[in-house]
Amino acid sequence: MEKTNNFHEYVYPVIILTVIAFVATLLLALTNMVSAPVIAANSAARADATRKEVLADGDSFAPVQGLTDSDLAKSSDGKASIESTDDVQAAANGAGYVMTVHTTSFGGDLTMMVGIDKKGAVTGVKVTDHSDTPGVGTKDQADDYLAQYVGKTELTSPLNVKKEKDFQYISGASVSGTAIHRGVGVALDEYKAVAGK
């Protein structure tokens, strides 16, 4: 009688919890298996829409062929870089390139896309992910602010937005602004590397 009580009191609840955990894990795995391709497709569609936004003359985009990790640009201070060969996309119609740049901002990592036409001029800049504080830290991400980069083929001071000629930086948000500025500089450097390929 005591063995039966021990089984019901200690072993039976463990078996029930194990079965519940197994079923929950199985259901989560099945849900992930079904939803992962949909999430990936939606993410790819958003990325293509952003590429089209920063390089409006581009039609469809694909990674530049023949690039290696050694071809990927990085800022001289190491705070901004193109991390993967897939981050360098060419427009199929030859309109230019879109670079995805990862940089370090005030709140942490910041990811952005920079469109560059076939003549080497910036056509658009868009921040796609960031951890900056809404308000002051994100003023540098506004379309009218980022429009200052359109038409630029080089930066006079790629590591410091405050030293850029003919540029209106936002006081109090210079860390975020410099992060974006660094990213644009890296994208322009990458254009020089791929334009000759």
Backbone bond lengths (Angstrom), bond angles and torsions (degrees), N, CA, C in turn:
res aa  C-N    CA-C-N  psi(-1)  N-CA   C-N-CA  omega(-1)  CA-C   N-CA-C  phi
1 M - - - 1.448 - - 1.536 111.95 -
2 E 1.315 115.31 -39.58 1.460 120.01 -179.84 1.530 111.24 -68.41
3 K 1.380 116.98 -34.93 1.461 120.02 177.74 1.523 110.52 -64.99
4 T 1.328 117.50 -38.96 1.458 121.70 178.47 1.524 110.16 -64.50
5 N 1.320 117.29 -42.18 1.461 120.87 177.96 1.527 111.35 -63.51
6 N 1.339 118.04 -40.54 1.458 121.79 177.70 1.524 110.67 -64.13
7 F 1.333 116.16 -39.14 1.468 120.03 179.48 1.536 109.66 -63.84
8 H 1.319 117.55 -49.49 1.461 121.44 -179.11 1.527 112.19 -67.72
9 E 1.307 116.07 -31.33 1.459 119.47 -176.09 1.522 112.68 -83.05
10 Y 1.339 118.63 -35.90 1.469 121.14 -173.42 1.529 113.86 -115.06
11 V 1.299 118.25 -47.53 1.468 121.46 -172.72 1.531 111.76 -79.80
12 Y 1.305 117.83 -46.58 1.462 122.33 -176.31 1.538 112.06 -57.89
13 P 1.334 120.76 -46.37 1.475 120.27 177.45 1.535 112.85 -61.52
14 V 1.331 116.67 -35.59 1.474 119.93 178.77 1.524 109.56 -65.49
15 I 1.324 117.12 -42.28 1.472 121.02 179.44 1.534 109.68 -63.41
16 I 1.320 117.21 -45.06 1.470 121.31 -179.95 1.532 110.73 -61.78
17 L 1.320 117.58 -46.39 1.477 120.84 179.39 1.519 111.75 -63.66
18 T 1.329 117.08 -37.53 1.463 121.23 178.32 1.525 110.33 -64.40
19 V 1.322 117.13 -44.33 1.467 121.23 178.67 1.531 110.42 -63.26
20 I 1.333 117.46 -43.73 1.473 121.12 178.66 1.525 110.38 -61.53
21 A 1.321 117.77 -45.48 1.471 121.73 179.17 1.525 110.89 -61.97
22 F 1.335 117.32 -41.68 1.462 121.61 179.79 1.528 110.45 -63.56
23 V 1.331 117.26 -47.40 1.470 121.31 -179.72 1.535 110.28 -63.17
24 A 1.336 118.00 -43.06 1.467 121.41 179.07 1.522 110.92 -62.04
25 T 1.337 116.83 -42.57 1.464 121.42 178.97 1.523 110.39 -64.26
26 L 1.309 117.29 -42.87 1.457 122.03 178.58 1.528 111.04 -61.75
27 L 1.324 116.99 -44.36 1.462 120.90 178.95 1.534 111.75 -64.38
28 L 1.330 117.00 -41.05 1.469 120.46 176.95 1.531 111.29 -63.47
29 A 1.317 116.84 -41.54 1.467 120.86 178.71 1.527 110.71 -63.44
30 L 1.327 117.24 -42.66 1.466 120.64 178.20 1.525 111.61 -64.94
31 T 1.341 116.34 -41.61 1.459 120.41 177.46 1.521 110.82 -61.42
32 N 1.321 116.79 -43.58 1.459 121.26 178.33 1.523 111.18 -63.41
33 M 1.320 116.97 -40.44 1.461 121.41 -179.09 1.532 110.28 -62.59
34 V 1.325 116.83 -37.67 1.457 121.10 -179.80 1.534 111.26 -77.52
35 S 1.333 117.29 -41.85 1.463 120.36 -173.53 1.527 114.26 -84.94
36 A 1.323 119.88 -24.97 1.475 122.01 -176.25 1.530 112.84 -57.02
37 P 1.347 120.04 -46.50 1.463 118.73 178.62 1.531 113.04 -64.22
38 V 1.326 117.27 -34.80 1.465 121.11 178.81 1.527 109.80 -67.10
39 I 1.326 116.12 -44.06 1.469 120.82 178.67 1.526 110.32 -62.57
40 A 1.330 117.25 -43.45 1.472 121.22 179.16 1.525 110.64 -63.21
41 A 1.322 117.77 -42.03 1.467 121.11 179.62 1.526 111.03 -65.30
42 N 1.332 116.90 -41.57 1.467 120.44 177.77 1.517 111.78 -64.71
43 S 1.328 116.39 -39.77 1.467 121.46 178.36 1.529 110.66 -64.20
44 A 1.333 116.81 -43.31 1.465 120.95 178.70 1.526 110.87 -64.66
45 A 1.334 117.27 -39.32 1.468 120.97 178.82 1.531 110.88 -64.89
46 R 1.355 116.89 -40.97 1.468 120.07 177.37 1.529 110.94 -63.89
47 A 1.330 116.21 -41.13 1.472 119.85 179.55 1.526 110.62 -63.90
48 D 1.339 117.52 -42.88 1.464 120.31 178.76 1.523 111.46 -64.74
49 A 1.337 116.90 -38.15 1.470 120.45 178.22 1.531 110.21 -64.16
50 T 1.325 117.02 -39.10 1.467 120.44 178.70 1.521 110.26 -68.84
51 R 1.339 117.04 -39.41 1.474 119.48 176.74 1.527 110.24 -59.47
52 K 1.323 115.87 -43.55 1.466 120.71 179.29 1.529 110.42 -64.71
53 E 1.317 116.50 -31.97 1.464 120.43 178.74 1.525 111.62 -68.37
54 V 1.344 117.25 -42.36 1.474 119.59 -177.01 1.531 113.18 -86.13
55 L 1.343 117.06 -15.28 1.466 121.45 174.67 1.527 106.74 -135.95
56 A 1.328 115.19 78.52 1.467 121.32 -171.77 1.525 113.22 -60.93
57 D 1.330 118.21 -27.93 1.465 120.38 -179.69 1.527 112.59 -79.23
58 G 1.335 117.58 -10.27 1.468 120.88 178.41 1.515 110.42 -74.83
59 D 1.328 115.97 148.59 1.464 118.47 179.49 1.527 111.49 -101.13
60 S 1.298 116.92 -64.99 1.470 121.57 174.06 1.520 106.99 -131.39
61 F 1.326 116.16 163.19 1.457 119.91 -171.62 1.519 111.27 -129.89
62 A 1.327 115.23 148.18 1.467 121.76 176.50 1.523 108.01 -148.81
63 P 1.341 117.16 152.65 1.466 119.40 178.43 1.537 111.37 -58.47
64 V 1.318 116.01 143.22 1.464 121.48 177.14 1.528 108.08 -66.73
65 Q 1.319 115.78 128.04 1.459 120.58 -178.21 1.526 111.11 -77.91
66 G 1.309 116.03 147.40 1.457 121.80 174.66 1.517 115.46 86.80
67 L 1.322 118.26 0.04 1.464 120.19 178.47 1.524 110.00 -77.62
68 T 1.305 115.26 146.34 1.462 121.04 173.15 1.525 107.74 -122.07
69 D 1.317 116.05 169.61 1.466 119.73 179.74 1.524 112.26 -57.70
70 S 1.314 117.43 -29.76 1.471 120.15 -179.43 1.530 111.67 -72.34
71 D 1.342 117.70 -14.63 1.462 121.70 178.21 1.528 112.77 -85.48
72 L 1.329 117.13 -6.91 1.459 120.73 -174.08 1.524 111.53 -83.82
73 A 1.324 115.18 129.75 1.463 121.33 -175.74 1.525 111.96 -76.19
74 K 1.324 113.91 152.88 1.464 122.31 178.77 1.522 106.99 -147.63
75 S 1.334 117.02 143.05 1.464 119.84 177.93 1.523 109.48 -68.00
76 S 1.327 116.06 155.02 1.466 119.86 -176.60 1.523 112.65 -63.83
77 D 1.354 117.54 -23.22 1.466 119.58 177.62 1.534 111.65 -92.54
78 G 1.326 117.74 -0.97 1.462 122.08 176.80 1.511 114.87 76.51
79 K 1.335 118.24 7.88 1.470 120.60 -176.54 1.524 113.96 -91.92
80 A 1.304 117.97 -4.70 1.464 121.89 177.50 1.516 108.37 -141.43
81 S 1.330 115.79 139.39 1.460 118.46 -178.69 1.523 111.54 -160.87
82 I 1.314 113.66 161.29 1.457 121.44 168.24 1.518 104.04 -98.70
83 E 1.325 116.60 119.45 1.460 121.03 -167.54 1.519 115.08 -92.06
84 S 1.322 117.96 -18.06 1.460 120.35 -175.15 1.525 109.73 -145.14
85 T 1.315 116.94 151.74 1.465 119.99 176.63 1.536 110.53 -64.83
86 D 1.328 118.04 -23.83 1.470 121.14 175.94 1.522 112.12 -70.76
87 D 1.333 117.58 -14.56 1.455 122.03 179.00 1.528 112.82 -79.78
88 V 1.327 116.88 -3.99 1.461 121.87 178.51 1.526 106.94 -113.86
89 Q 1.327 115.98 104.35 1.467 121.51 -174.48 1.528 109.68 -114.51
90 A 1.325 115.16 138.46 1.464 121.58 177.89 1.523 109.49 -107.27
91 A 1.319 116.10 143.65 1.462 120.27 174.29 1.526 107.70 -74.00
92 A 1.325 116.55 136.43 1.467 121.34 -177.97 1.524 112.06 -62.92
93 N 1.337 117.46 -29.18 1.462 120.45 -179.27 1.525 113.36 -87.77
94 G 1.332 117.18 6.00 1.468 121.02 177.39 1.518 114.69 79.77
95 A 1.332 117.97 12.73 1.472 121.04 -177.79 1.521 113.03 -68.09
96 G 1.340 117.27 -22.95 1.455 120.13 -179.43 1.510 111.93 152.47
97 Y 1.325 115.14 -152.21 1.469 121.72 -174.25 1.516 110.18 -135.00
98 V 1.326 115.01 156.83 1.460 121.28 170.23 1.522 107.10 -126.69
99 M 1.325 115.44 124.82 1.462 122.00 -179.44 1.535 108.98 -107.33
100 T 1.316 115.92 134.06 1.464 120.87 172.04 1.521 106.97 -99.06
101 V 1.323 115.76 119.82 1.461 121.30 -175.05 1.529 109.08 -116.32
102 H 1.328 115.73 138.75 1.464 122.98 177.41 1.522 106.95 -110.57
103 T 1.325 115.77 127.45 1.460 119.97 -176.87 1.529 110.03 -138.45
104 T 1.319 116.07 169.49 1.464 121.34 -179.17 1.518 108.98 -106.50
105 S 1.336 115.61 121.03 1.454 121.66 -179.37 1.525 109.41 -111.65
106 F 1.319 117.42 -172.40 1.456 122.45 -177.52 1.527 111.55 -60.74
107 G 1.342 116.76 -43.63 1.460 121.00 -177.43 1.519 114.22 -85.99
108 G 1.308 117.94 -6.42 1.469 121.66 -177.91 1.517 110.41 132.88
109 D 1.320 115.83 -141.03 1.460 120.57 -176.48 1.528 111.63 -70.34
110 L 1.326 114.78 143.67 1.452 121.91 176.56 1.527 107.12 -135.12
111 T 1.325 116.67 131.64 1.460 121.89 178.60 1.513 108.08 -116.18
112 M 1.315 116.03 138.61 1.459 120.72 -176.90 1.516 110.22 -145.43
113 M 1.328 115.72 157.75 1.458 121.53 173.83 1.516 108.31 -116.82
114 V 1.336 114.71 139.88 1.459 121.09 179.74 1.522 108.12 -127.81
115 G 1.340 116.05 122.79 1.461 121.12 175.60 1.512 110.02 -91.21
116 I 1.323 115.74 137.12 1.467 121.15 179.35 1.529 107.48 -135.04
117 D 1.337 117.29 126.81 1.460 119.98 -177.23 1.526 111.45 -78.01
118 K 1.329 115.69 177.65 1.468 120.29 -175.08 1.528 112.84 -67.85
119 K 1.341 117.70 -11.52 1.456 121.07 176.32 1.518 112.05 -95.23
120 G 1.340 117.17 -1.12 1.465 120.81 177.69 1.510 114.92 90.38
121 A 1.340 117.96 14.29 1.466 121.18 179.99 1.526 110.33 -100.74
122 V 1.317 115.97 139.79 1.469 121.02 178.14 1.524 108.71 -65.31
123 T 1.335 115.74 132.29 1.466 121.36 178.87 1.529 111.94 -107.57
124 G 1.323 116.69 -17.21 1.455 119.81 179.38 1.514 111.64 178.96
125 V 1.328 115.84 154.06 1.467 122.89 178.51 1.520 107.05 -135.77
126 K 1.323 116.55 135.21 1.469 120.91 179.73 1.524 108.91 -143.17
127 V 1.335 116.68 127.39 1.463 121.49 173.89 1.520 107.01 -82.23
128 T 1.333 117.03 125.06 1.461 120.99 -176.45 1.525 113.44 -104.28
129 D 1.329 117.32 -18.72 1.460 120.62 178.25 1.527 108.61 -160.31
130 H 1.327 116.24 140.15 1.463 120.05 -179.33 1.520 110.09 -160.62
131 S 1.342 114.80 167.62 1.463 121.33 176.27 1.517 110.79 -124.23
132 D 1.332 117.02 19.85 1.457 120.82 -178.39 1.533 111.19 -74.25
133 T 1.318 115.12 155.06 1.457 121.59 179.02 1.527 109.68 -68.79
134 P 1.342 117.13 127.37 1.471 118.67 177.16 1.524 110.42 -57.99
135 G 1.305 115.93 143.52 1.463 120.88 -178.50 1.509 109.94 107.11
136 V 1.312 117.16 -111.00 1.464 121.57 -176.45 1.525 111.86 -60.31
137 G 1.321 117.60 -48.21 1.461 121.27 -175.68 1.513 114.63 -69.71
138 T 1.336 117.14 -16.65 1.464 119.15 -178.40 1.530 112.90 -107.19
139 K 1.318 118.18 1.62 1.470 120.14 177.50 1.524 110.94 -61.40
140 D 1.331 116.58 -31.74 1.460 120.88 179.79 1.524 112.24 -70.70
141 Q 1.330 117.06 -9.33 1.457 120.73 -178.82 1.527 112.60 -97.10
142 A 1.320 117.23 -1.11 1.466 121.75 -179.86 1.528 109.78 -68.34
143 D 1.321 115.43 146.19 1.468 120.81 -177.20 1.527 112.93 -57.38
144 D 1.339 117.01 -41.20 1.463 118.54 -178.22 1.528 112.08 -67.40
145 Y 1.323 117.00 -33.43 1.470 120.00 176.49 1.530 110.30 -69.27
146 L 1.338 116.16 -48.24 1.472 120.78 -177.88 1.525 111.94 -65.73
147 A 1.338 116.99 -23.57 1.469 120.54 179.49 1.535 112.03 -62.67
148 Q 1.328 117.81 -18.54 1.469 120.74 177.62 1.524 112.28 -61.77
149 Y 1.337 116.39 -23.00 1.466 119.88 -179.40 1.524 112.92 -81.08
150 V 1.323 116.81 -20.84 1.466 120.58 -176.50 1.528 109.87 -60.54
151 G 1.314 115.27 129.23 1.462 122.01 -179.94 1.521 114.07 94.24
152 K 1.323 117.67 -14.41 1.472 119.86 -179.71 1.530 110.46 -73.62
153 T 1.319 115.51 137.05 1.461 121.45 176.46 1.520 111.64 -108.86
154 E 1.325 115.56 -12.67 1.463 121.13 174.85 1.521 108.98 -160.73
155 L 1.326 114.91 161.95 1.455 120.96 177.43 1.519 108.55 -113.23
156 T 1.326 116.55 138.00 1.458 118.96 -179.59 1.526 111.86 -73.94
157 S 1.334 116.23 -28.53 1.468 121.36 179.66 1.523 108.52 -139.57
158 P 1.347 117.88 81.32 1.462 120.85 -172.83 1.529 115.67 -65.64
159 L 1.337 118.70 -12.32 1.462 120.08 -179.65 1.520 113.74 -103.89
160 N 1.332 117.74 -5.94 1.464 119.28 -176.25 1.528 110.16 -146.07
161 V 1.312 116.65 108.40 1.460 121.85 -177.98 1.526 111.45 -62.75
162 K 1.327 118.13 -28.72 1.462 121.20 -178.37 1.528 112.03 -66.67
163 K 1.315 117.50 -22.95 1.469 121.00 -178.15 1.525 112.80 -97.98
164 E 1.317 117.13 2.20 1.468 120.61 -179.23 1.530 109.98 -73.81
165 K 1.322 115.84 132.48 1.462 120.99 179.76 1.524 110.28 -71.15
166 D 1.323 116.58 144.84 1.467 123.07 176.04 1.523 112.48 52.25
167 F 1.322 115.72 47.23 1.458 119.78 -176.93 1.520 109.31 -138.14
168 Q 1.307 117.50 132.60 1.458 122.50 179.75 1.528 109.27 -100.34
169 Y 1.329 116.61 94.22 1.460 119.42 177.43 1.520 109.79 -83.52
170 I 1.335 116.33 162.30 1.459 121.39 -177.04 1.527 109.79 -96.82
171 S 1.324 116.28 119.18 1.463 120.63 178.17 1.525 109.44 -64.40
172 G 1.315 116.38 140.16 1.453 121.50 179.22 1.513 113.51 86.61
173 A 1.320 116.52 -6.67 1.464 120.43 178.97 1.524 109.74 -130.84
174 S 1.328 115.72 29.23 1.465 118.76 -173.00 1.524 113.35 -67.97
175 V 1.334 118.84 -25.21 1.473 119.83 178.36 1.528 109.37 -67.97
176 S 1.321 116.86 -46.84 1.459 120.98 178.06 1.524 110.42 -64.86
177 G 1.329 116.07 -44.33 1.462 120.32 179.55 1.512 112.33 -62.04
178 T 1.331 116.06 -40.07 1.460 120.01 178.23 1.524 110.86 -67.74
179 A 1.323 118.05 -35.50 1.470 121.04 177.80 1.526 110.11 -61.35
180 I 1.325 116.34 -45.83 1.462 120.25 178.34 1.523 110.34 -65.72
181 H 1.316 116.16 -41.93 1.465 121.71 179.70 1.531 110.81 -59.58
182 R 1.331 115.71 -45.48 1.474 121.07 176.51 1.527 110.43 -57.40
183 G 1.345 115.01 -44.23 1.458 120.03 -178.94 1.512 112.83 -61.24
184 V 1.327 116.59 -42.45 1.467 120.13 177.33 1.527 109.74 -63.27
185 G 1.329 117.09 -40.54 1.467 120.78 177.75 1.520 112.28 -60.58
186 V 1.325 116.30 -41.67 1.472 120.57 178.59 1.528 110.29 -65.47
187 A 1.330 116.83 -41.16 1.466 120.13 178.76 1.532 111.10 -62.25
188 L 1.320 116.55 -41.98 1.471 119.68 177.57 1.522 111.12 -64.49
189 D 1.332 117.42 -38.55 1.471 120.53 176.36 1.526 110.43 -63.53
190 E 1.326 116.75 -41.26 1.470 120.29 -179.58 1.533 110.05 -66.41
191 Y 1.320 117.02 -37.14 1.473 119.34 176.97 1.525 110.21 -57.29
192 K 1.332 116.44 -44.87 1.471 119.69 179.38 1.507 111.58 -60.49
193 A 1.332 116.98 -34.17 1.467 120.57 -179.91 1.524 112.14 -72.99
194 V 1.344 117.68 -37.90 1.463 119.79 -175.31 1.517 113.83 -92.35
195 A 1.326 118.62 -22.35 1.457 120.58 -176.16 1.526 111.82 -61.76
196 G 1.312 116.20 -29.62 1.469 119.72 -179.59 1.509 114.23 -84.91
197 K 1.330 117.44 -5.36 1.480 120.14 -177.16 1.509 111.08 -84.24
